[in-house]
Amino acid sequence: MILQKDLRFAEWEIQQTASAPQGFPELEWKHIFKGEAINLNVVFSNLHHIAPPKENVGCVRGTEISLGKADLA
């Protein structure tokens, strides 16, 4: 397979493709090109970042308004 012979070209080609998933780990692409198994934990953690929402604070005529954070419990 041509992708296995020239990994740099294969990586460049993937980066130029609009349909390639954004944030897919570079090391896992190398495993795919070599025909090796990929670590799905690494893939999913790079594609789906979970972070708590930021606190929303605003100011109206000198009065600070805080909307607080969502309770994730």
C-alpha positions as CSV (number, residue, x, y, z in Angstrom):
1,M,0.0,0.0,0.0
2,I,1.4,3.4,-1.0
3,L,0.5,5.0,2.4
4,Q,2.7,2.6,4.2
5,K,5.7,3.5,2.0
6,D,5.5,7.3,2.5
7,L,4.1,8.1,5.9
8,R,4.9,11.8,5.7
9,F,3.0,12.1,2.5
10,A,0.1,10.2,3.9
11,E,0.0,12.4,7.0
12,W,0.1,15.5,4.8
13,E,-2.7,14.1,2.6
14,I,-4.9,13.5,5.6
15,Q,-4.3,17.0,6.9
16,Q,-5.4,18.5,3.5
17,T,-8.6,16.5,3.4
18,A,-11.6,18.5,4.5
19,S,-13.5,15.4,5.7
20,A,-10.8,14.2,8.0
21,P,-11.8,14.4,11.7
22,Q,-10.4,17.4,13.5
23,G,-8.4,16.6,16.5
24,F,-7.6,13.0,15.5
25,P,-4.3,12.0,17.2
26,E,-1.3,12.0,14.8
27,L,0.2,8.9,16.4
28,E,-3.1,7.0,15.8
29,W,-3.0,8.0,12.1
30,K,0.5,6.4,11.9
31,H,-0.9,3.2,13.4
32,I,-3.6,3.1,10.8
33,F,-1.2,3.7,7.9
34,K,1.0,0.9,9.2
35,G,-1.9,-1.5,9.6
36,E,-1.6,-1.6,13.4
37,A,-4.3,-1.4,16.0
38,I,-5.3,2.0,17.4
39,N,-6.1,3.0,20.9
40,L,-9.7,4.1,20.9
41,N,-9.4,5.6,24.4
42,V,-6.8,8.1,23.0
43,V,-8.9,8.8,19.9
44,F,-12.2,9.5,21.8
45,S,-10.5,11.6,24.5
46,N,-8.9,13.8,21.8
47,L,-12.2,14.1,19.8
48,H,-14.6,14.6,22.7
49,H,-13.3,17.0,25.4
50,I,-15.6,17.3,28.4
51,A,-15.1,20.4,30.5
52,P,-17.4,22.0,33.0
53,P,-19.1,25.2,31.7
54,K,-17.6,28.5,32.6
55,E,-19.3,30.8,35.0
56,N,-21.1,33.6,33.2
57,V,-20.6,37.0,34.7
58,G,-21.9,40.2,33.2
59,C,-22.1,43.8,34.3
60,V,-25.2,46.1,33.9
61,R,-24.9,49.7,34.9
62,G,-22.2,48.9,37.5
63,T,-24.1,45.9,38.9
64,E,-22.4,42.5,38.5
65,I,-24.7,39.7,37.5
66,S,-23.5,36.1,37.9
67,L,-25.4,33.3,36.2
68,G,-23.4,30.6,38.0
69,K,-22.3,27.2,36.9
70,A,-24.5,24.3,36.0
71,D,-24.6,21.6,38.6
72,L,-23.3,18.4,37.0
73,A,-23.9,16.2,39.9
